[in-house]
Amino acid sequence: MAKFLAVCQLDTFASGTMRNIQIGKKKIVVIRQGDELYALEDRCSHENYPLSDGFLEDGKIACAMHGAEFDLKTGEALALPAYENVKTYIVRMNDGMVEVQVD
């Protein structure tokens, strides 16, 4: 059964920043851009490099190793050398807390 787990307080999570978290064996990067929250698996599908070491652009994240880009909403690979998508997670704000849904 899927459940939401608290990651951090929203007021400590500035826009344009990201946080990497680990829930069990899952490594997840949580991103805030403006009022939007996103969560993706924290690995580039090209070389398994942490996306949380990368760079944020409007609506996407770029891997620091080779520049592969992924859509924040869908996890779709947008630029080579990556061609496989990354998993996304449902993320929400609840009572001032950022929460990620995990299995």
Helices and strands as residue ranges (DSSP letters): E 3-9, G 10-12, E 17-23, E 26-33, E 36-41, G 51-53, E 55-57, E 60-62, E 69-71, E 77-79, E 88-89, E 91-94, E 97-102
